[in-house]
Amino acid sequence: MGFKTEFNWALKLKPENGLDEKVLKVGEIYEFSKDEYRVYPVNIPIDLINQNWEPVAKIIIV
C-alpha cells in the first residue's frame, strides 16, 4: 500500500491555487494550496511559475 508524492523544485500556481501576479510584493507572505501530496524545499529560494510555465518570482517556502 502507498500513495503518490511529488518532489518539486519549483512552485507552479494557477489563480485558483492562490496566485495573483498583480499583487505580489517583495517580503510579503502568501498562502497557496495544491492537491495531493507534494514536497518542496524549505527556506531556500525556488522559482514561482505561472500556469503558462513563465517564471514570476523567486520565492522561499517557510
PDBQT receptor file of N, H, CA, C and O in Angstrom, charges set to zero:
ATOM      1  N   MET A   1       0.843  -1.163   0.000  1.00  0.00    +0.000 N 
ATOM      2  CA  MET A   1       0.000   0.000   0.000  1.00  0.00    +0.000 C 
ATOM      3  C   MET A   1       0.897   1.238   0.000  1.00  0.00    +0.000 C 
ATOM      4  O   MET A   1       1.973   1.221   0.598  1.00  0.00    +0.000 OA
ATOM      5  N   GLY A   2       0.467   2.300  -0.659  1.00  0.00    +0.000 N 
ATOM      6  H   GLY A   2      -0.407   2.314  -1.145  1.00  0.00    +0.000 HD
ATOM      7  CA  GLY A   2       1.248   3.526  -0.712  1.00  0.00    +0.000 C 
ATOM      8  C   GLY A   2       0.415   4.668  -1.230  1.00  0.00    +0.000 C 
ATOM      9  O   GLY A   2      -0.789   4.530  -1.442  1.00  0.00    +0.000 OA
ATOM     10  N   PHE A   3       1.057   5.791  -1.432  1.00  0.00    +0.000 N 
ATOM     11  H   PHE A   3       2.036   5.903  -1.260  1.00  0.00    +0.000 HD
ATOM     12  CA  PHE A   3       0.372   6.948  -2.000  1.00  0.00    +0.000 C 
ATOM     13  C   PHE A   3       1.349   7.744  -2.840  1.00  0.00    +0.000 C 
ATOM     14  O   PHE A   3       2.565   7.654  -2.669  1.00  0.00    +0.000 OA
ATOM     15  N   LYS A   4       0.792   8.526  -3.750  1.00  0.00    +0.000 N 
ATOM     16  H   LYS A   4      -0.195   8.599  -3.889  1.00  0.00    +0.000 HD
ATOM     17  CA  LYS A   4       1.591   9.321  -4.682  1.00  0.00    +0.000 C 
ATOM     18  C   LYS A   4       2.127  10.567  -3.972  1.00  0.00    +0.000 C 
ATOM     19  O   LYS A   4       1.384  11.286  -3.304  1.00  0.00    +0.000 OA
ATOM     20  N   THR A   5       3.421  10.804  -4.129  1.00  0.00    +0.000 N 
ATOM     21  H   THR A   5       4.025  10.220  -4.672  1.00  0.00    +0.000 HD
ATOM     22  CA  THR A   5       4.067  12.004  -3.600  1.00  0.00    +0.000 C 
ATOM     23  C   THR A   5       4.921  12.613  -4.700  1.00  0.00    +0.000 C 
ATOM     24  O   THR A   5       5.659  11.904  -5.384  1.00  0.00    +0.000 OA
ATOM     25  N   GLU A   6       4.821  13.928  -4.871  1.00  0.00    +0.000 N 
ATOM     26  H   GLU A   6       4.221  14.504  -4.316  1.00  0.00    +0.000 HD
ATOM     27  CA  GLU A   6       5.655  14.645  -5.845  1.00  0.00    +0.000 C 
ATOM     28  C   GLU A   6       6.721  15.440  -5.100  1.00  0.00    +0.000 C 
ATOM     29  O   GLU A   6       6.432  16.071  -4.083  1.00  0.00    +0.000 OA
ATOM     30  N   PHE A   7       7.947  15.409  -5.603  1.00  0.00    +0.000 N 
ATOM     31  H   PHE A   7       8.181  14.897  -6.428  1.00  0.00    +0.000 HD
ATOM     32  CA  PHE A   7       9.028  16.252  -5.112  1.00  0.00    +0.000 C 
ATOM     33  C   PHE A   7       9.227  17.358  -6.141  1.00  0.00    +0.000 C 
ATOM     34  O   PHE A   7       9.577  17.087  -7.290  1.00  0.00    +0.000 OA
ATOM     35  N   ASN A   8       9.002  18.612  -5.728  1.00  0.00    +0.000 N 
ATOM     36  H   ASN A   8       8.717  18.832  -4.795  1.00  0.00    +0.000 HD
ATOM     37  CA  ASN A   8       9.051  19.739  -6.649  1.00  0.00    +0.000 C 
ATOM     38  C   ASN A   8      10.145  20.723  -6.268  1.00  0.00    +0.000 C 
ATOM     39  O   ASN A   8      10.318  21.058  -5.097  1.00  0.00    +0.000 OA
ATOM     40  N   TRP A   9      10.891  21.185  -7.289  1.00  0.00    +0.000 N 
ATOM     41  H   TRP A   9      10.750  20.912  -8.240  1.00  0.00    +0.000 HD
ATOM     42  CA  TRP A   9      11.914  22.213  -7.082  1.00  0.00    +0.000 C 
ATOM     43  C   TRP A   9      11.508  23.543  -7.665  1.00  0.00    +0.000 C 
ATOM     44  O   TRP A   9      12.320  24.466  -7.743  1.00  0.00    +0.000 OA
ATOM     45  N   ALA A  10      10.250  23.652  -8.077  1.00  0.00    +0.000 N 
ATOM     46  H   ALA A  10       9.591  22.903  -8.014  1.00  0.00    +0.000 HD
ATOM     47  CA  ALA A  10       9.630  24.909  -8.500  1.00  0.00    +0.000 C 
ATOM     48  C   ALA A  10       8.173  24.823  -8.084  1.00  0.00    +0.000 C 
ATOM     49  O   ALA A  10       7.614  23.731  -7.987  1.00  0.00    +0.000 OA
ATOM     50  N   LEU A  11       7.560  25.971  -7.838  1.00  0.00    +0.000 N 
ATOM     51  H   LEU A  11       8.014  26.858  -7.917  1.00  0.00    +0.000 HD
ATOM     52  CA  LEU A  11       6.156  26.014  -7.468  1.00  0.00    +0.000 C 
ATOM     53  C   LEU A  11       5.365  26.599  -8.632  1.00  0.00    +0.000 C 
ATOM     54  O   LEU A  11       5.522  27.771  -8.972  1.00  0.00    +0.000 OA
ATOM     55  N   LYS A  12       4.509  25.772  -9.242  1.00  0.00    +0.000 N 
ATOM     56  H   LYS A  12       4.382  24.819  -8.965  1.00  0.00    +0.000 HD
ATOM     57  CA  LYS A  12       3.664  26.222 -10.350  1.00  0.00    +0.000 C 
ATOM     58  C   LYS A  12       2.264  26.436  -9.806  1.00  0.00    +0.000 C 
ATOM     59  O   LYS A  12       1.632  25.509  -9.301  1.00  0.00    +0.000 OA
ATOM     60  N   LEU A  13       1.781  27.680  -9.915  1.00  0.00    +0.000 N 
ATOM     61  H   LEU A  13       2.294  28.433 -10.326  1.00  0.00    +0.000 HD
ATOM     62  CA  LEU A  13       0.464  28.015  -9.406  1.00  0.00    +0.000 C 
ATOM     63  C   LEU A  13      -0.419  28.605 -10.486  1.00  0.00    +0.000 C 
ATOM     64  O   LEU A  13       0.053  29.263 -11.413  1.00  0.00    +0.000 OA
ATOM     65  N   LYS A  14      -1.705  28.358 -10.347  1.00  0.00    +0.000 N 
ATOM     66  H   LYS A  14      -2.089  27.824  -9.593  1.00  0.00    +0.000 HD
ATOM     67  CA  LYS A  14      -2.746  28.980 -11.156  1.00  0.00    +0.000 C 
ATOM     68  C   LYS A  14      -3.504  29.935 -10.243  1.00  0.00    +0.000 C 
ATOM     69  O   LYS A  14      -3.357  29.859  -9.024  1.00  0.00    +0.000 OA
ATOM     70  N   PRO A  15      -4.305  30.827 -10.799  1.00  0.00    +0.000 N 
ATOM     71  CA  PRO A  15      -5.085  31.725  -9.931  1.00  0.00    +0.000 C 
ATOM     72  C   PRO A  15      -5.933  30.975  -8.899  1.00  0.00    +0.000 C 
ATOM     73  O   PRO A  15      -6.081  31.440  -7.769  1.00  0.00    +0.000 OA
ATOM     74  N   GLU A  16      -6.487  29.826  -9.272  1.00  0.00    +0.000 N 
ATOM     75  H   GLU A  16      -6.367  29.448 -10.190  1.00  0.00    +0.000 HD
ATOM     76  CA  GLU A  16      -7.313  29.080  -8.317  1.00  0.00    +0.000 C 
ATOM     77  C   GLU A  16      -6.504  28.431  -7.190  1.00  0.00    +0.000 C 
ATOM     78  O   GLU A  16      -7.077  27.975  -6.201  1.00  0.00    +0.000 OA
ATOM     79  N   ASN A  17      -5.164  28.389  -7.335  1.00  0.00    +0.000 N 
ATOM     80  H   ASN A  17      -4.698  28.760  -8.138  1.00  0.00    +0.000 HD
ATOM     81  CA  ASN A  17      -4.292  27.885  -6.266  1.00  0.00    +0.000 C 
ATOM     82  C   ASN A  17      -3.809  28.997  -5.348  1.00  0.00    +0.000 C 
ATOM     83  O   ASN A  17      -3.147  28.728  -4.346  1.00  0.00    +0.000 OA
ATOM     84  N   GLY A  18      -4.134  30.245  -5.678  1.00  0.00    +0.000 N 
ATOM     85  H   GLY A  18      -4.672  30.463  -6.492  1.00  0.00    +0.000 HD
ATOM     86  CA  GLY A  18      -3.729  31.362  -4.833  1.00  0.00    +0.000 C 
ATOM     87  C   GLY A  18      -2.777  32.341  -5.484  1.00  0.00    +0.000 C 
ATOM     88  O   GLY A  18      -2.285  33.242  -4.805  1.00  0.00    +0.000 OA
ATOM     89  N   LEU A  19      -2.492  32.204  -6.787  1.00  0.00    +0.000 N 
ATOM     90  H   LEU A  19      -2.892  31.472  -7.338  1.00  0.00    +0.000 HD
ATOM     91  CA  LEU A  19      -1.553  33.122  -7.448  1.00  0.00    +0.000 C 
ATOM     92  C   LEU A  19      -2.293  34.309  -8.059  1.00  0.00    +0.000 C 
ATOM     93  O   LEU A  19      -3.164  34.139  -8.913  1.00  0.00    +0.000 OA
ATOM     94  N   ASP A  20      -1.935  35.507  -7.614  1.00  0.00    +0.000 N 
ATOM     95  H   ASP A  20      -1.228  35.645  -6.921  1.00  0.00    +0.000 HD
ATOM     96  CA  ASP A  20      -2.400  36.743  -8.239  1.00  0.00    +0.000 C 
ATOM     97  C   ASP A  20      -1.152  37.580  -8.488  1.00  0.00    +0.000 C 
ATOM     98  O   ASP A  20      -0.684  38.297  -7.603  1.00  0.00    +0.000 OA
ATOM     99  N   GLU A  21      -0.621  37.482  -9.698  1.00  0.00    +0.000 N 
ATOM    100  H   GLU A  21      -1.001  36.900 -10.417  1.00  0.00    +0.000 HD
ATOM    101  CA  GLU A  21       0.657  38.124 -10.035  1.00  0.00    +0.000 C 
ATOM    102  C   GLU A  21       0.639  39.633  -9.832  1.00  0.00    +0.000 C 
ATOM    103  O   GLU A  21       1.685  40.236  -9.595  1.00  0.00    +0.000 OA
ATOM    104  N   LYS A  22      -0.531  40.248  -9.923  1.00  0.00    +0.000 N 
ATOM    105  H   LYS A  22      -1.381  39.758 -10.116  1.00  0.00    +0.000 HD
ATOM    106  CA  LYS A  22      -0.626  41.706  -9.831  1.00  0.00    +0.000 C 
ATOM    107  C   LYS A  22      -0.378  42.238  -8.424  1.00  0.00    +0.000 C 
ATOM    108  O   LYS A  22      -0.032  43.408  -8.257  1.00  0.00    +0.000 OA
ATOM    109  N   VAL A  23      -0.554  41.391  -7.411  1.00  0.00    +0.000 N 
ATOM    110  H   VAL A  23      -0.836  40.441  -7.546  1.00  0.00    +0.000 HD
ATOM    111  CA  VAL A  23      -0.417  41.875  -6.038  1.00  0.00    +0.000 C 
ATOM    112  C   VAL A  23       0.852  41.383  -5.341  1.00  0.00    +0.000 C 
ATOM    113  O   VAL A  23       1.052  41.684  -4.164  1.00  0.00    +0.000 OA
ATOM    114  N   LEU A  24       1.703  40.641  -6.028  1.00  0.00    +0.000 N 
ATOM    115  H   LEU A  24       1.540  40.396  -6.983  1.00  0.00    +0.000 HD
ATOM    116  CA  LEU A  24       2.926  40.138  -5.399  1.00  0.00    +0.000 C 
ATOM    117  C   LEU A  24       3.858  41.284  -5.003  1.00  0.00    +0.000 C 
ATOM    118  O   LEU A  24       4.113  42.193  -5.793  1.00  0.00    +0.000 OA
ATOM    119  N   LYS A  25       4.362  41.225  -3.763  1.00  0.00    +0.000 N 
ATOM    120  H   LYS A  25       4.155  40.486  -3.122  1.00  0.00    +0.000 HD
ATOM    121  CA  LYS A  25       5.288  42.239  -3.267  1.00  0.00    +0.000 C 
ATOM    122  C   LYS A  25       6.433  41.550  -2.552  1.00  0.00    +0.000 C 
ATOM    123  O   LYS A  25       6.236  40.533  -1.887  1.00  0.00    +0.000 OA
ATOM    124  N   VAL A  26       7.617  42.097  -2.687  1.00  0.00    +0.000 N 
ATOM    125  H   VAL A  26       7.776  42.923  -3.228  1.00  0.00    +0.000 HD
ATOM    126  CA  VAL A  26       8.804  41.553  -2.031  1.00  0.00    +0.000 C 
ATOM    127  C   VAL A  26       8.628  41.619  -0.517  1.00  0.00    +0.000 C 
ATOM    128  O   VAL A  26       8.193  42.633   0.028  1.00  0.00    +0.000 OA
ATOM    129  N   GLY A  27       8.973  40.519   0.150  1.00  0.00    +0.000 N 
ATOM    130  H   GLY A  27       9.326  39.695  -0.293  1.00  0.00    +0.000 HD
ATOM    131  CA  GLY A  27       8.945  40.485   1.604  1.00  0.00    +0.000 C 
ATOM    132  C   GLY A  27       7.613  40.094   2.211  1.00  0.00    +0.000 C 
ATOM    133  O   GLY A  27       7.529  39.911   3.425  1.00  0.00    +0.000 OA
ATOM    134  N   GLU A  28       6.577  39.962   1.415  1.00  0.00    +0.000 N 
ATOM    135  H   GLU A  28       6.645  40.110   0.428  1.00  0.00    +0.000 HD
ATOM    136  CA  GLU A  28       5.254  39.586   1.920  1.00  0.00    +0.000 C 
ATOM    137  C   GLU A  28       5.134  38.071   2.013  1.00  0.00    +0.000 C 
ATOM    138  O   GLU A  28       5.876  37.344   1.353  1.00  0.00    +0.000 OA
ATOM    139  N   ILE A  29       4.211  37.600   2.823  1.00  0.00    +0.000 N 
ATOM    140  H   ILE A  29       3.608  38.190   3.360  1.00  0.00    +0.000 HD
ATOM    141  CA  ILE A  29       3.934  36.172   2.959  1.00  0.00    +0.000 C 
ATOM    142  C   ILE A  29       2.575  35.887   2.340  1.00  0.00    +0.000 C 
ATOM    143  O   ILE A  29       1.599  36.579   2.629  1.00  0.00    +0.000 OA
ATOM    144  N   TYR A  30       2.509  34.868   1.489  1.00  0.00    +0.000 N 
ATOM    145  H   TYR A  30       3.302  34.306   1.254  1.00  0.00    +0.000 HD
ATOM    146  CA  TYR A  30       1.281  34.491   0.795  1.00  0.00    +0.000 C 
ATOM    147  C   TYR A  30       0.992  33.018   1.041  1.00  0.00    +0.000 C 
ATOM    148  O   TYR A  30       1.908  32.218   1.232  1.00  0.00    +0.000 OA
ATOM    149  N   GLU A  31      -0.281  32.669   1.034  1.00  0.00    +0.000 N 
ATOM    150  H   GLU A  31      -1.026  33.318   0.879  1.00  0.00    +0.000 HD
ATOM    151  CA  GLU A  31      -0.688  31.279   1.187  1.00  0.00    +0.000 C 
ATOM    152  C   GLU A  31      -1.067  30.705  -0.162  1.00  0.00    +0.000 C 
ATOM    153  O   GLU A  31      -1.527  31.425  -1.048  1.00  0.00    +0.000 OA
ATOM    154  N   PHE A  32      -0.869  29.389  -0.315  1.00  0.00    +0.000 N 
ATOM    155  H   PHE A  32      -0.495  28.804   0.405  1.00  0.00    +0.000 HD
ATOM    156  CA  PHE A  32      -1.274  28.702  -1.535  1.00  0.00    +0.000 C 
ATOM    157  C   PHE A  32      -1.744  27.309  -1.165  1.00  0.00    +0.000 C 
ATOM    158  O   PHE A  32      -1.486  26.828  -0.061  1.00  0.00    +0.000 OA
ATOM    159  N   SER A  33      -2.425  26.673  -2.078  1.00  0.00    +0.000 N 
ATOM    160  H   SER A  33      -2.635  27.063  -2.974  1.00  0.00    +0.000 HD
ATOM    161  CA  SER A  33      -2.839  25.285  -1.856  1.00  0.00    +0.000 C 
ATOM    162  C   SER A  33      -2.687  24.503  -3.153  1.00  0.00    +0.000 C 
ATOM    163  O   SER A  33      -2.865  25.037  -4.248  1.00  0.00    +0.000 OA
ATOM    164  N   LYS A  34      -2.358  23.240  -3.006  1.00  0.00    +0.000 N 
ATOM    165  H   LYS A  34      -2.214  22.806  -2.116  1.00  0.00    +0.000 HD
ATOM    166  CA  LYS A  34      -2.219  22.322  -4.138  1.00  0.00    +0.000 C 
ATOM    167  C   LYS A  34      -2.884  21.005  -3.755  1.00  0.00    +0.000 C 
ATOM    168  O   LYS A  34      -2.944  20.658  -2.575  1.00  0.00    +0.000 OA
ATOM    169  N   ASP A  35      -3.379  20.278  -4.738  1.00  0.00    +0.000 N 
ATOM    170  H   ASP A  35      -3.331  20.560  -5.696  1.00  0.00    +0.000 HD
ATOM    171  CA  ASP A  35      -3.965  18.966  -4.489  1.00  0.00    +0.000 C 
ATOM    172  C   ASP A  35      -2.865  17.927  -4.327  1.00  0.00    +0.000 C 
ATOM    173  O   ASP A  35      -1.737  18.117  -4.783  1.00  0.00    +0.000 OA
ATOM    174  N   GLU A  36      -3.204  16.846  -3.682  1.00  0.00    +0.000 N 
ATOM    175  H   GLU A  36      -4.120  16.691  -3.311  1.00  0.00    +0.000 HD
ATOM    176  CA  GLU A  36      -2.335  15.691  -3.499  1.00  0.00    +0.000 C 
ATOM    177  C   GLU A  36      -1.158  16.026  -2.581  1.00  0.00    +0.000 C 
ATOM    178  O   GLU A  36      -1.117  17.102  -1.986  1.00  0.00    +0.000 OA
ATOM    179  N   TYR A  37      -0.219  15.116  -2.471  1.00  0.00    +0.000 N 
ATOM    180  H   TYR A  37      -0.252  14.241  -2.954  1.00  0.00    +0.000 HD
ATOM    181  CA  TYR A  37       0.927  15.258  -1.578  1.00  0.00    +0.000 C 
ATOM    182  C   TYR A  37       2.136  15.748  -2.363  1.00  0.00    +0.000 C 
ATOM    183  O   TYR A  37       2.512  15.166  -3.380  1.00  0.00    +0.000 OA
ATOM    184  N   ARG A  38       2.746  16.840  -1.869  1.00  0.00    +0.000 N 
ATOM    185  H   ARG A  38       2.441  17.313  -1.043  1.00  0.00    +0.000 HD
ATOM    186  CA  ARG A  38       3.906  17.425  -2.537  1.00  0.00    +0.000 C 
ATOM    187  C   ARG A  38       4.959  17.779  -1.501  1.00  0.00    +0.000 C 
ATOM    188  O   ARG A  38       4.642  18.127  -0.363  1.00  0.00    +0.000 OA
ATOM    189  N   VAL A  39       6.209  17.685  -1.911  1.00  0.00    +0.000 N 
ATOM    190  H   VAL A  39       6.467  17.402  -2.835  1.00  0.00    +0.000 HD
ATOM    191  CA  VAL A  39       7.326  18.036  -1.041  1.00  0.00    +0.000 C 
ATOM    192  C   VAL A  39       8.104  19.151  -1.736  1.00  0.00    +0.000 C 
ATOM    193  O   VAL A  39       8.510  19.019  -2.891  1.00  0.00    +0.000 OA
ATOM    194  N   TYR A  40       8.303  20.253  -1.008  1.00  0.00    +0.000 N 
ATOM    195  H   TYR A  40       7.973  20.360  -0.070  1.00  0.00    +0.000 HD
ATOM    196  CA  TYR A  40       9.053  21.402  -1.529  1.00  0.00    +0.000 C 
ATOM    197  C   TYR A  40      10.233  21.672  -0.605  1.00  0.00    +0.000 C 
ATOM    198  O   TYR A  40      10.140  21.427   0.597  1.00  0.00    +0.000 OA
ATOM    199  N   PRO A  41      11.341  22.173  -1.148  1.00  0.00    +0.000 N 
ATOM    200  CA  PRO A  41      12.438  22.584  -0.265  1.00  0.00    +0.000 C 
ATOM    201  C   PRO A  41      11.993  23.775   0.585  1.00  0.00    +0.000 C 
ATOM    202  O   PRO A  41      11.281  24.657   0.106  1.00  0.00    +0.000 OA
ATOM    203  N   VAL A  42      12.410  23.792   1.824  1.00  0.00    +0.000 N 
ATOM    204  H   VAL A  42      12.988  23.076   2.214  1.00  0.00    +0.000 HD
ATOM    205  CA  VAL A  42      12.010  24.841   2.764  1.00  0.00    +0.000 C 
ATOM    206  C   VAL A  42      13.211  25.738   3.053  1.00  0.00    +0.000 C 
ATOM    207  O   VAL A  42      14.336  25.267   3.221  1.00  0.00    +0.000 OA
ATOM    208  N   ASN A  43      12.941  27.037   3.106  1.00  0.00    +0.000 N 
ATOM    209  H   ASN A  43      12.027  27.419   2.969  1.00  0.00    +0.000 HD
ATOM    210  CA  ASN A  43      13.939  28.057   3.469  1.00  0.00    +0.000 C 
ATOM    211  C   ASN A  43      15.079  28.214   2.468  1.00  0.00    +0.000 C 
ATOM    212  O   ASN A  43      16.152  28.692   2.835  1.00  0.00    +0.000 OA
ATOM    213  N   ILE A  44      14.868  27.822   1.212  1.00  0.00    +0.000 N 
ATOM    214  H   ILE A  44      13.995  27.434   0.914  1.00  0.00    +0.000 HD
ATOM    215  CA  ILE A  44      15.823  28.138   0.146  1.00  0.00    +0.000 C 
ATOM    216  C   ILE A  44      15.032  28.655  -1.056  1.00  0.00    +0.000 C 
ATOM    217  O   ILE A  44      13.890  28.239  -1.253  1.00  0.00    +0.000 OA
ATOM    218  N   PRO A  45      15.600  29.544  -1.858  1.00  0.00    +0.000 N 
ATOM    219  CA  PRO A  45      14.862  30.106  -2.994  1.00  0.00    +0.000 C 
ATOM    220  C   PRO A  45      14.542  29.053  -4.068  1.00  0.00    +0.000 C 
ATOM    221  O   PRO A  45      15.395  28.253  -4.450  1.00  0.00    +0.000 OA
ATOM    222  N   ILE A  46      13.293  29.078  -4.538  1.00  0.00    +0.000 N 
ATOM    223  H   ILE A  46      12.600  29.728  -4.228  1.00  0.00    +0.000 HD
ATOM    224  CA  ILE A  46      12.865  28.276  -5.688  1.00  0.00    +0.000 C 
ATOM    225  C   ILE A  46      12.071  29.186  -6.617  1.00  0.00    +0.000 C 
ATOM    226  O   ILE A  46      11.681  30.286  -6.225  1.00  0.00    +0.000 OA
ATOM    227  N   ASP A  47      11.833  28.740  -7.829  1.00  0.00    +0.000 N 
ATOM    228  H   ASP A  47      12.150  27.847  -8.147  1.00  0.00    +0.000 HD
ATOM    229  CA  ASP A  47      11.086  29.542  -8.800  1.00  0.00    +0.000 C 
ATOM    230  C   ASP A  47       9.583  29.410  -8.583  1.00  0.00    +0.000 C 
ATOM    231  O   ASP A  47       9.074  28.322  -8.313  1.00  0.00    +0.000 OA
ATOM    232  N   LEU A  48       8.887  30.527  -8.704  1.00  0.00    +0.000 N 
ATOM    233  H   LEU A  48       9.301  31.411  -8.924  1.00  0.00    +0.000 HD
ATOM    234  CA  LEU A  48       7.430  30.553  -8.771  1.00  0.00    +0.000 C 
ATOM    235  C   LEU A  48       7.072  30.689 -10.238  1.00  0.00    +0.000 C 
ATOM    236  O   LEU A  48       7.525  31.619 -10.905  1.00  0.00    +0.000 OA
ATOM    237  N   ILE A  49       6.263  29.772 -10.747  1.00  0.00    +0.000 N 
ATOM    238  H   ILE A  49       5.895  29.017 -10.206  1.00  0.00    +0.000 HD
ATOM    239  CA  ILE A  49       5.923  29.706 -12.165  1.00  0.00    +0.000 C 
ATOM    240  C   ILE A  49       4.415  29.828 -12.319  1.00  0.00    +0.000 C 
ATOM    241  O   ILE A  49       3.661  29.242 -11.542  1.00  0.00    +0.000 OA
ATOM    242  N   ASN A  50       3.968  30.592 -13.323  1.00  0.00    +0.000 N 
ATOM    243  H   ASN A  50       4.580  31.068 -13.954  1.00  0.00    +0.000 HD
ATOM    244  CA  ASN A  50       2.525  30.719 -13.538  1.00  0.00    +0.000 C 
ATOM    245  C   ASN A  50       2.002  29.571 -14.395  1.00  0.00    +0.000 C 
ATOM    246  O   ASN A  50       2.759  28.683 -14.789  1.00  0.00    +0.000 OA
ATOM    247  N   GLN A  51       0.712  29.597 -14.677  1.00  0.00    +0.000 N 
ATOM    248  H   GLN A  51       0.098  30.319 -14.357  1.00  0.00    +0.000 HD
ATOM    249  CA  GLN A  51       0.086  28.489 -15.415  1.00  0.00    +0.000 C 
ATOM    250  C   GLN A  51       0.597  28.346 -16.839  1.00  0.00    +0.000 C 
ATOM    251  O   GLN A  51       0.385  27.305 -17.460  1.00  0.00    +0.000 OA
ATOM    252  N   ASN A  52       1.266  29.364 -17.373  1.00  0.00    +0.000 N 
ATOM    253  H   ASN A  52       1.439  30.210 -16.868  1.00  0.00    +0.000 HD
ATOM    254  CA  ASN A  52       1.855  29.307 -18.720  1.00  0.00    +0.000 C 
ATOM    255  C   ASN A  52       3.329  28.893 -18.687  1.00  0.00    +0.000 C 
ATOM    256  O   ASN A  52       4.035  29.011 -19.688  1.00  0.00    +0.000 OA
ATOM    257  N   TRP A  53       3.779  28.414 -17.541  1.00  0.00    +0.000 N 
ATOM    258  H   TRP A  53       3.205  28.318 -16.728  1.00  0.00    +0.000 HD
ATOM    259  CA  TRP A  53       5.178  27.999 -17.325  1.00  0.00    +0.000 C 
ATOM    260  C   TRP A  53       6.165  29.159 -17.460  1.00  0.00    +0.000 C 
ATOM    261  O   TRP A  53       7.321  28.954 -17.831  1.00  0.00    +0.000 OA
ATOM    262  N   GLU A  54       5.709  30.374 -17.158  1.00  0.00    +0.000 N 
ATOM    263  H   GLU A  54       4.771  30.540 -16.856  1.00  0.00    +0.000 HD
ATOM    264  CA  GLU A  54       6.583  31.559 -17.178  1.00  0.00    +0.000 C 
ATOM    265  C   GLU A  54       7.054  31.848 -15.762  1.00  0.00    +0.000 C 
ATOM    266  O   GLU A  54       6.237  31.857 -14.841  1.00  0.00    +0.000 OA
ATOM    267  N   PRO A  55       8.355  32.087 -15.557  1.00  0.00    +0.000 N 
ATOM    268  CA  PRO A  55       8.824  32.424 -14.210  1.00  0.00    +0.000 C 
ATOM    269  C   PRO A  55       8.278  33.771 -13.769  1.00  0.00    +0.000 C 
ATOM    270  O   PRO A  55       8.283  34.740 -14.530  1.00  0.00    +0.000 OA
ATOM    271  N   VAL A  56       7.812  33.818 -12.541  1.00  0.00    +0.000 N 
ATOM    272  H   VAL A  56       7.808  33.031 -11.924  1.00  0.00    +0.000 HD
ATOM    273  CA  VAL A  56       7.207  35.031 -11.998  1.00  0.00    +0.000 C 
ATOM    274  C   VAL A  56       8.092  35.659 -10.927  1.00  0.00    +0.000 C 
ATOM    275  O   VAL A  56       8.238  36.880 -10.861  1.00  0.00    +0.000 OA
ATOM    276  N   ALA A  57       8.686  34.798 -10.082  1.00  0.00    +0.000 N 
ATOM    277  H   ALA A  57       8.567  33.806 -10.136  1.00  0.00    +0.000 HD
ATOM    278  CA  ALA A  57       9.483  35.313  -8.967  1.00  0.00    +0.000 C 
ATOM    279  C   ALA A  57      10.329  34.196  -8.386  1.00  0.00    +0.000 C 
ATOM    280  O   ALA A  57      10.115  33.019  -8.675  1.00  0.00    +0.000 OA
ATOM    281  N   LYS A  58      11.285  34.579  -7.567  1.00  0.00    +0.000 N 
ATOM    282  H   LYS A  58      11.458  35.536  -7.331  1.00  0.00    +0.000 HD
ATOM    283  CA  LYS A  58      11.985  33.642  -6.689  1.00  0.00    +0.000 C 
ATOM    284  C   LYS A  58      11.263  33.716  -5.339  1.00  0.00    +0.000 C 
ATOM    285  O   LYS A  58      10.989  34.805  -4.835  1.00  0.00    +0.000 OA
ATOM    286  N   ILE A  59      10.961  32.568  -4.768  1.00  0.00    +0.000 N 
ATOM    287  H   ILE A  59      11.183  31.683  -5.178  1.00  0.00    +0.000 HD
ATOM    288  CA  ILE A  59      10.235  32.541  -3.506  1.00  0.00    +0.000 C 
ATOM    289  C   ILE A  59      10.946  31.629  -2.509  1.00  0.00    +0.000 C 
ATOM    290  O   ILE A  59      11.804  30.828  -2.877  1.00  0.00    +0.000 OA
ATOM    291  N   ILE A  60      10.573  31.770  -1.260  1.00  0.00    +0.000 N 
ATOM    292  H   ILE A  60       9.876  32.421  -0.961  1.00  0.00    +0.000 HD
ATOM    293  CA  ILE A  60      11.053  30.890  -0.197  1.00  0.00    +0.000 C 
ATOM    294  C   ILE A  60       9.833  30.359   0.533  1.00  0.00    +0.000 C 
ATOM    295  O   ILE A  60       9.014  31.135   1.025  1.00  0.00    +0.000 OA
ATOM    296  N   ILE A  61       9.709  29.044   0.606  1.00  0.00    +0.000 N 
ATOM    297  H   ILE A  61      10.375  28.414   0.207  1.00  0.00    +0.000 HD
ATOM    298  CA  ILE A  61       8.610  28.427   1.338  1.00  0.00    +0.000 C 
ATOM    299  C   ILE A  61       9.037  28.286   2.796  1.00  0.00    +0.000 C 
ATOM    300  O   ILE A  61      10.092  27.730   3.100  1.00  0.00    +0.000 OA
ATOM    301  N   VAL A  62       8.188  28.806   3.696  1.00  0.00    +0.000 N 
ATOM    302  H   VAL A  62       7.331  29.258   3.449  1.00  0.00    +0.000 HD
ATOM    303  CA  VAL A  62       8.509  28.773   5.126  1.00  0.00    +0.000 C 
ATOM    304  C   VAL A  62       7.576  27.844   5.874  1.00  0.00    +0.000 C 
ATOM    305  O   VAL A  62       7.700  27.693   7.090  1.00  0.00    +0.000 OA
TER     306      VAL A  62
